[in-house]
Amino acid sequence: MSEENDPKEQAEKAAENSEKEPASRKSFDPTIFLVGLLTILVLSISYFFVFALPAMKRDQLGLEKAKYVQEQELQQSYVTCVEDAEEEYESYIKLNGRPVEKQPGAYSAPEYIWQTADKKRNTALDQCSRQYNH
């Protein structure tokens, strides 16, 4: 019989212990868990909008400014190259031609001089286009 009492006694002791445990252990409150979770969520979102997003936009704006400056420099270099080609054309005509009387800035030259000047100018303009991707 002692064997029968032992399991019964053990069951009774276990029941008593289980009744005592909830009283001694605090129960888990889901409200506190939800409040903590929401607090973490709100802080994460706040961090994103207050710190991360402005920094990302600032970096993006800096890159766009740098790209714009680079494009402007490239465009200016191209314009300078074209102006140099036109200046070389005019210089070649002035050196190999004669000024026309009563017409300032006008020159007269044989046809081969004009053709050579055009060929040199077109070559220089092509080189400018290739060099500056225009």
N, CA and C atoms as an extended XYZ file, in Angstrom:
402
Properties=species:S:1:pos:R:3:atomname:S:1:resname:S:1:resid:I:1 pbc="F F F"
N         0.791       -1.184        0.000 N   MET     1
C         0.000        0.000        0.000 CA  MET     1
C         0.839        1.256        0.000 C   MET     1
N         1.981        1.114        0.525 N   SER     2
C         2.826        2.286        0.574 CA  SER     2
C         3.151        2.767       -0.843 C   SER     2
N         3.170        1.789       -1.752 N   GLU     3
C         3.420        2.170       -3.134 CA  GLU     3
C         2.250        2.954       -3.686 C   GLU     3
N         1.037        2.584       -3.291 N   GLU     4
C        -0.146        3.293       -3.775 CA  GLU     4
C        -0.213        4.682       -3.150 C   GLU     4
N         0.170        4.806       -1.916 N   ASN     5
C         0.117        6.103       -1.244 CA  ASN     5
C         1.167        7.062       -1.805 C   ASN     5
N         2.272        6.518       -2.152 N   ASP     6
C         3.337        7.369       -2.657 CA  ASP     6
C         2.894        8.135       -3.911 C   ASP     6
N         2.311        7.477       -4.912 N   PRO     7
C         1.874        8.247       -6.075 CA  PRO     7
C         0.745        9.208       -5.713 C   PRO     7
N        -0.117        8.802       -4.810 N   LYS     8
C        -1.200        9.707       -4.418 CA  LYS     8
C        -0.625       10.900       -3.676 C   LYS     8
N         0.306       10.645       -2.815 N   GLU     9
C         0.915       11.726       -2.052 CA  GLU     9
C         1.693       12.655       -2.994 C   GLU     9
N         2.343       12.067       -3.922 N   GLN    10
C         3.102       12.880       -4.863 CA  GLN    10
C         2.163       13.740       -5.685 C   GLN    10
N         1.021       13.212       -6.083 N   ALA    11
C         0.047       13.966       -6.854 CA  ALA    11
C        -0.514       15.102       -6.024 C   ALA    11
N        -0.772       14.808       -4.756 N   GLU    12
C        -1.291       15.858       -3.876 CA  GLU    12
C        -0.253       16.955       -3.674 C   GLU    12
N         0.992       16.578       -3.506 N   LYS    13
C         2.056       17.558       -3.315 CA  LYS    13
C         2.229       18.403       -4.579 C   LYS    13
N         2.127       17.759       -5.714 N   ALA    14
C         2.259       18.486       -6.967 CA  ALA    14
C         1.119       19.475       -7.121 C   ALA    14
N        -0.098       19.086       -6.749 N   ALA    15
C        -1.246       19.984       -6.829 CA  ALA    15
C        -1.050       21.160       -5.892 C   ALA    15
N        -0.533       20.906       -4.713 N   GLU    16
C        -0.299       21.979       -3.752 CA  GLU    16
C         0.793       22.925       -4.290 C   GLU    16
N         1.831       22.351       -4.863 N   ASN    17
C         2.921       23.170       -5.395 CA  ASN    17
C         2.438       24.027       -6.561 C   ASN    17
N         1.587       23.456       -7.425 N   SER    18
C         1.087       24.211       -8.568 CA  SER    18
C         0.160       25.324       -8.118 C   SER    18
N        -0.539       25.125       -7.011 N   GLU    19
C        -1.393       26.188       -6.487 CA  GLU    19
C        -0.542       27.293       -5.878 C   GLU    19
N         0.586       26.942       -5.283 N   LYS    20
C         1.447       27.922       -4.655 CA  LYS    20
C         2.257       28.710       -5.696 C   LYS    20
N         2.625       28.101       -6.809 N   GLU    21
C         3.467       28.745       -7.819 CA  GLU    21
C         2.835       29.999       -8.406 C   GLU    21
N         1.578       29.982       -8.851 N   PRO    22
C         1.032       31.213       -9.413 CA  PRO    22
C         1.015       32.344       -8.396 C   PRO    22
N         0.848       32.037       -7.177 N   ALA    23
C         0.838       33.086       -6.166 CA  ALA    23
C         2.238       33.643       -5.973 C   ALA    23
N         3.243       32.778       -5.996 N   SER    24
C         4.601       33.247       -5.774 CA  SER    24
C         5.212       33.840       -7.057 C   SER    24
N         4.850       33.349       -8.248 N   ARG    25
C         5.347       33.873       -9.525 CA  ARG    25
C         4.365       34.883      -10.067 C   ARG    25
N         4.895       36.005      -10.587 N   LYS    26
C         3.994       37.001      -11.184 CA  LYS    26
C         3.543       36.488      -12.542 C   LYS    26
N         2.320       36.771      -12.867 N   SER    27
C         1.815       36.342      -14.163 CA  SER    27
C         2.312       37.311      -15.242 C   SER    27
N         2.448       36.841      -16.453 N   PHE    28
C         2.929       37.624      -17.588 CA  PHE    28
C         1.792       38.515      -18.079 C   PHE    28
N         2.040       39.823      -18.123 N   ASP    29
C         1.020       40.770      -18.556 CA  ASP    29
C         1.295       41.160      -20.019 C   ASP    29
N         0.427       40.799      -20.964 N   PRO    30
C         0.673       41.103      -22.380 CA  PRO    30
C         0.614       42.603      -22.675 C   PRO    30
N        -0.033       43.374      -21.838 N   THR    31
C        -0.120       44.816      -22.074 CA  THR    31
C         1.262       45.453      -21.979 C   THR    31
N         2.034       45.044      -20.993 N   ILE    32
C         3.378       45.590      -20.830 CA  ILE    32
C         4.248       45.196      -22.023 C   ILE    32
N         4.097       43.978      -22.461 N   PHE    33
C         4.842       43.516      -23.636 CA  PHE    33
C         4.474       44.346      -24.860 C   PHE    33
N         3.200       44.592      -25.095 N   LEU    34
C         2.758       45.385      -26.249 CA  LEU    34
C         3.239       46.825      -26.148 C   LEU    34
N         3.185       47.407      -24.962 N   VAL    35
C         3.659       48.779      -24.774 CA  VAL    35
C         5.158       48.844      -25.086 C   VAL    35
N         5.916       47.884      -24.601 N   GLY    36
C         7.350       47.842      -24.883 CA  GLY    36
C         7.629       47.677      -26.368 C   GLY    36
N         6.894       46.809      -27.011 N   LEU    37
C         7.066       46.578      -28.440 CA  LEU    37
C         6.721       47.825      -29.248 C   LEU    37
N         5.617       48.468      -28.895 N   LEU    38
C         5.221       49.698      -29.588 CA  LEU    38
C         6.235       50.816      -29.356 C   LEU    38
N         6.786       50.887      -28.167 N   THR    39
C         7.800       51.903      -27.880 CA  THR    39
C         9.024       51.704      -28.760 C   THR    39
N         9.465       50.463      -28.888 N   ILE    40
C        10.614       50.163      -29.744 CA  ILE    40
C        10.295       50.508      -31.200 C   ILE    40
N         9.087       50.179      -31.631 N   LEU    41
C         8.670       50.473      -32.996 CA  LEU    41
C         8.641       51.979      -33.249 C   LEU    41
N         8.058       52.739      -32.342 N   VAL    42
C         7.980       54.196      -32.500 CA  VAL    42
C         9.379       54.812      -32.500 C   VAL    42
N        10.250       54.348      -31.626 N   LEU    43
C        11.615       54.874      -31.595 CA  LEU    43
C        12.373       54.546      -32.871 C   LEU    43
N        12.150       53.366      -33.412 N   SER    44
C        12.815       52.989      -34.662 CA  SER    44
C        12.355       53.871      -35.812 C   SER    44
N        11.067       54.072      -35.908 N   ILE    45
C        10.520       54.924      -36.970 CA  ILE    45
C        10.993       56.364      -36.797 C   ILE    45
N        10.998       56.831      -35.557 N   SER    46
C        11.472       58.191      -35.290 CA  SER    46
C        12.929       58.343      -35.694 C   SER    46
N        13.756       57.384      -35.355 N   TYR    47
C        15.166       57.439      -35.729 CA  TYR    47
C        15.312       57.533      -37.241 C   TYR    47
N        14.524       56.730      -37.960 N   PHE    48
C        14.610       56.737      -39.418 CA  PHE    48
C        14.289       58.122      -39.973 C   PHE    48
N        13.174       58.712      -39.524 N   PHE    49
C        12.754       59.987      -40.083 CA  PHE    49
C        13.562       61.170      -39.557 C   PHE    49
N        14.115       61.080      -38.368 N   VAL    50
C        14.857       62.198      -37.802 CA  VAL    50
C        16.334       62.165      -38.208 C   VAL    50
N        16.942       60.987      -38.288 N   PHE    51
C        18.372       60.909      -38.553 CA  PHE    51
C        18.715       60.261      -39.892 C   PHE    51
N        18.215       59.080      -40.140 N   ALA    52
C        18.647       58.303      -41.307 CA  ALA    52
C        18.174       58.921      -42.625 C   ALA    52
N        16.912       59.270      -42.727 N   LEU    53
C        16.380       59.807      -43.980 CA  LEU    53
C        17.030       61.139      -44.351 C   LEU    53
N        17.137       62.101      -43.432 N   PRO    54
C        17.823       63.346      -43.808 CA  PRO    54
C        19.280       63.128      -44.229 C   PRO    54
N        19.977       62.237      -43.567 N   ALA    55
C        21.363       61.960      -43.947 CA  ALA    55
C        21.421       61.352      -45.349 C   ALA    55
N        20.484       60.460      -45.646 N   MET    56
C        20.441       59.832      -46.958 CA  MET    56
C        20.141       60.888      -48.035 C   MET    56
N        19.188       61.771      -47.762 N   LYS    57
C        18.839       62.825      -48.720 CA  LYS    57
C        20.003       63.797      -48.910 C   LYS    57
N        20.707       64.116      -47.826 N   ARG    58
C        21.854       65.017      -47.900 CA  ARG    58
C        22.942       64.400      -48.779 C   ARG    58
N        23.198       63.122      -48.600 N   ASP    59
C        24.200       62.436      -49.417 CA  ASP    59
C        23.784       62.401      -50.883 C   ASP    59
N        22.500       62.134      -51.115 N   GLN    60
C        21.985       62.080      -52.482 CA  GLN    60
C        22.099       63.454      -53.145 C   GLN    60
N        21.784       64.503      -52.404 N   LEU    61
C        21.886       65.855      -52.936 CA  LEU    61
C        23.339       66.198      -53.244 C   LEU    61
N        24.248       65.772      -52.381 N   GLY    62
C        25.667       66.010      -52.632 CA  GLY    62
C        26.136       65.333      -53.907 C   GLY    62
N        25.675       64.111      -54.128 N   LEU    63
C        26.036       63.393      -55.357 CA  LEU    63
C        25.461       64.083      -56.592 C   LEU    63
N        24.223       64.550      -56.483 N   GLU    64
C        23.606       65.240      -57.611 CA  GLU    64
C        24.326       66.550      -57.920 C   GLU    64
N        24.748       67.272      -56.878 N   LYS    65
C        25.496       68.513      -57.086 CA  LYS    65
C        26.827       68.227      -57.766 C   LYS    65
N        27.512       67.191      -57.307 N   ALA    66
C        28.799       66.830      -57.909 CA  ALA    66
C        28.620       66.439      -59.372 C   ALA    66
N        27.559       65.702      -59.657 N   LYS    67
C        27.289       65.298      -61.038 CA  LYS    67
C        26.976       66.520      -61.902 C   LYS    67
N        26.205       67.461      -61.366 N   TYR    68
C        25.858       68.677      -62.099 CA  TYR    68
C        27.116       69.495      -62.391 C   TYR    68
N        27.991       69.649      -61.386 N   VAL    69
C        29.232       70.400      -61.574 CA  VAL    69
C        30.104       69.729      -62.637 C   VAL    69
N        30.175       68.401      -62.586 N   GLN    70
C        30.968       67.675      -63.570 CA  GLN    70
C        30.396       67.862      -64.975 C   GLN    70
N        29.083       67.818      -65.111 N   GLU    71
C        28.460       68.022      -66.425 CA  GLU    71
C        28.706       69.435      -66.937 C   GLU    71
N        28.643       70.428      -66.030 N   GLN    72
C        28.900       71.809      -66.430 CA  GLN    72
C        30.345       71.982      -66.896 C   GLN    72
N        31.276       71.364      -66.176 N   GLU    73
C        32.685       71.446      -66.571 CA  GLU    73
C        32.904       70.780      -67.926 C   GLU    73
N        32.252       69.646      -68.140 N   LEU    74
C        32.365       68.941      -69.416 CA  LEU    74
C        31.789       69.787      -70.544 C   LEU    74
N        30.638       70.406      -70.287 N   GLN    75
C        30.007       71.263      -71.302 CA  GLN    75
C        30.901       72.462      -71.603 C   GLN    75
N        31.482       73.061      -70.582 N   GLN    76
C        32.365       74.208      -70.785 CA  GLN    76
C        33.606       73.806      -71.567 C   GLN    76
N        34.141       72.633      -71.277 N   SER    77
C        35.305       72.143      -72.014 CA  SER    77
C        34.958       71.922      -73.485 C   SER    77
N        33.776       71.399      -73.740 N   TYR    78
C        33.337       71.183      -75.115 CA  TYR    78
C        33.199       72.520      -75.848 C   TYR    78
N        32.566       73.492      -75.185 N   VAL    79
C        32.388       74.814      -75.802 CA  VAL    79
C        33.750       75.439      -76.103 C   VAL    79
N        34.684       75.310      -75.185 N   THR    80
C        36.035       75.840      -75.402 CA  THR    80
C        36.705       75.158      -76.587 C   THR    80
N        36.537       73.869      -76.695 N   CYS    81
C        37.118       73.114      -77.810 CA  CYS    81
C        36.526       73.580      -79.139 C   CYS    81
N        35.208       73.783      -79.181 N   VAL    82
C        34.547       74.240      -80.410 CA  VAL    82
C        35.013       75.656      -80.757 C   VAL    82
N        35.119       76.505      -79.751 N   GLU    83
C        35.583       77.876      -80.002 CA  GLU    83
C        37.010       77.871      -80.538 C   GLU    83
N        37.858       76.998      -79.998 N   ASP    84
C        39.232       76.887      -80.491 CA  ASP    84
C        39.250       76.421      -81.948 C   ASP    84
N        38.383       75.479      -82.298 N   ALA    85
C        38.308       74.997      -83.682 CA  ALA    85
C        37.868       76.120      -84.623 C   ALA    85
N        36.892       76.916      -84.197 N   GLU    86
C        36.430       78.042      -85.027 CA  GLU    86
C        37.509       79.113      -85.144 C   GLU    86
N        38.222       79.362      -84.052 N   GLU    87
C        39.290       80.348      -84.065 CA  GLU    87
C        40.425       79.903      -84.993 C   GLU    87
N        40.730       78.618      -84.960 N   GLU    88
C        41.767       78.084      -85.843 CA  GLU    88
C        41.346       78.211      -87.307 C   GLU    88
N        40.063       77.972      -87.579 N   TYR    89
C        39.527       78.114      -88.940 CA  TYR    89
C        39.703       79.552      -89.423 C   TYR    89
N        39.273       80.493      -88.596 N   GLU    90
C        39.377       81.911      -88.984 CA  GLU    90
C        40.831       82.337      -89.139 C   GLU    90
N        41.685       81.841      -88.245 N   SER    91
C        43.102       82.175      -88.314 CA  SER    91
C        43.714       81.656      -89.613 C   SER    91
N        43.353       80.441      -90.009 N   TYR    92
C        43.879       79.854      -91.240 CA  TYR    92
C        43.437       80.687      -92.457 C   TYR    92
N        42.193       81.113      -92.451 N   ILE    93
C        41.683       81.935      -93.566 CA  ILE    93
C        42.407       83.282      -93.583 C   ILE    93
N        42.597       83.890      -92.429 N   LYS    94
C        43.268       85.191      -92.365 CA  LYS    94
C        44.712       85.088      -92.833 C   LYS    94
N        45.389       83.999      -92.484 N   LEU    95
C        46.789       83.842      -92.891 CA  LEU    95
C        46.934       83.566      -94.381 C   LEU    95
N        45.983       82.841      -94.962 N   ASN    96
C        46.109       82.420      -96.362 CA  ASN    96
C        45.202       83.182      -97.326 C   ASN    96
N        44.414       84.090      -96.820 N   GLY    97
C        43.522       84.851      -97.684 CA  GLY    97
C        43.856       86.335      -97.636 C   GLY    97
N        43.020       87.136      -98.354 N   ARG    98
C        43.201       88.583      -98.357 CA  ARG    98
C        41.925       89.234      -97.869 C   ARG    98
N        42.062       90.324      -97.108 N   PRO    99
C        40.856       91.040      -96.680 CA  PRO    99
C        40.142       91.661      -97.885 C   PRO    99
N        38.824       91.647      -97.848 N   VAL   100
C        38.012       92.242      -98.901 CA  VAL   100
C        37.837       93.721      -98.558 C   VAL   100
N        38.064       94.567      -99.581 N   GLU   101
C        37.941       96.009      -99.354 CA  GLU   101
C        36.496       96.376      -99.041 C   GLU   101
N        36.331       97.313      -98.145 N   LYS   102
C        35.044       97.872      -97.739 CA  LYS   102
C        34.124       96.840      -97.065 C   LYS   102
N        34.672       95.722      -96.673 N   GLN   103
C        33.904       94.714      -95.927 CA  GLN   103
C        34.782       94.210      -94.780 C   GLN   103
N        34.671       94.858      -93.602 N   PRO   104
C        35.526       94.445      -92.490 CA  PRO   104
C        35.180       93.027      -92.031 C   PRO   104
N        36.206       92.221      -91.805 N   GLY   105
C        36.029       90.850      -91.337 CA  GLY   105
C        35.821       89.853      -92.451 C   GLY   105
N        35.725       90.303      -93.700 N   ALA   106
C        35.534       89.405      -94.833 CA  ALA   106
C        36.882       89.165      -95.505 C   ALA   106
N        37.070       87.911      -95.949 N   TYR   107
C        38.326       87.537      -96.591 CA  TYR   107
C        38.044       86.807      -97.886 C   TYR   107
N        38.982       86.971      -98.792 N   SER   108
C        38.896       86.294     -100.075 CA  SER   108
C        40.101       85.355     -100.172 C   SER   108
N        39.848       84.135     -100.650 N   ALA   109
C        40.927       83.155     -100.779 CA  ALA   109
C        40.550       82.163     -101.868 C   ALA   109
N        41.550       81.470     -102.429 N   PRO   110
C        41.247       80.445     -103.428 CA  PRO   110
C        40.416       79.315     -102.803 C   PRO   110
N        39.744       78.601     -103.649 N   GLU   111
C        38.825       77.528     -103.192 CA  GLU   111
C        39.541       76.463     -102.373 C   GLU   111
N        40.747       76.089     -102.748 N   TYR   112
C        41.458       75.046     -101.997 CA  TYR   112
C        41.773       75.491     -100.562 C   TYR   112
N        41.963       76.794     -100.342 N   ILE   113
C        42.197       77.313      -98.989 CA  ILE   113
C        40.921       77.124      -98.153 C   ILE   113
N        39.779       77.466      -98.732 N   TRP   114
C        38.499       77.289      -98.021 CA  TRP   114
C        38.237       75.808      -97.729 C   TRP   114
N        38.532       74.968      -98.694 N   GLN   115
C        38.313       73.536      -98.490 CA  GLN   115
C        39.235       72.975      -97.395 C   GLN   115
N        40.482       73.398      -97.401 N   THR   116
C        41.424       72.943      -96.378 CA  THR   116
C        40.994       73.440      -95.000 C   THR   116
N        40.583       74.708      -94.942 N   ALA   117
C        40.127       75.286      -93.666 CA  ALA   117
C        38.883       74.544      -93.158 C   ALA   117
N        37.943       74.249      -94.062 N   ASP   118
C        36.734       73.500      -93.672 CA  ASP   118
C        37.093       72.101      -93.182 C   ASP   118
N        38.017       71.455      -93.889 N   LYS   119
C        38.421       70.109      -93.514 CA  LYS   119
C        39.071       70.108      -92.127 C   LYS   119
N        39.964       71.074      -91.873 N   LYS   120
C        40.611       71.165      -90.558 CA  LYS   120
C        39.587       71.451      -89.457 C   LYS   120
N        38.652       72.351      -89.752 N   ARG   121
C        37.624       72.692      -88.758 CA  ARG   121
C        36.745       71.482      -88.468 C   ARG   121
N        36.303       70.788      -89.503 N   ASN   122
C        35.451       69.606      -89.296 CA  ASN   122
C        36.181       68.510      -88.528 C   ASN   122
N        37.465       68.343      -88.811 N   THR   123
C        38.259       67.354      -88.073 CA  THR   123
C        38.349       67.744      -86.599 C   THR   123
N        38.606       69.021      -86.340 N   ALA   124
C        38.697       69.497      -84.953 CA  ALA   124
C        37.348       69.362      -84.238 C   ALA   124
N        36.254       69.676      -84.939 N   LEU   125
C        34.920       69.550      -84.334 CA  LEU   125
C        34.571       68.093      -84.058 C   LEU   125
N        34.953       67.198      -84.952 N   ASP   126
C        34.732       65.766      -84.724 CA  ASP   126
C        35.514       65.284      -83.505 C   ASP   126
N        36.749       65.759      -83.411 N   GLN   127
C        37.566       65.384      -82.258 CA  GLN   127
C        36.942       65.904      -80.956 C   GLN   127
N        36.413       67.113      -80.978 N   CYS   128
C        35.735       67.663      -79.801 CA  CYS   128
C        34.522       66.803      -79.428 C   CYS   128
N        33.771       66.427      -80.434 N   SER   129
C        32.575       65.599      -80.177 CA  SER   129
C        32.942       64.243      -79.588 C   SER   129
N        33.976       63.635      -80.113 N   ARG   130
C        34.404       62.337      -79.584 CA  ARG   130
C        34.959       62.478      -78.179 C   ARG   130
N        35.758       63.506      -77.964 N   GLN   131
C        36.414       63.684      -76.670 CA  GLN   131
C        35.413       64.012      -75.568 C   GLN   131
N        34.379       64.804      -75.890 N   TYR   132
C        33.439       65.247      -74.873 CA  TYR   132
C        32.056       64.616      -75.020 C   TYR   132
N        31.959       63.570      -75.823 N   ASN   133
C        30.727       62.768      -75.974 CA  ASN   133
C        29.514       63.612      -76.363 C   ASN   133
N        29.676       64.423      -77.373 N   HIS   134
C        28.537       65.215      -77.877 CA  HIS   134
C        28.127       64.744      -79.228 C   HIS   134
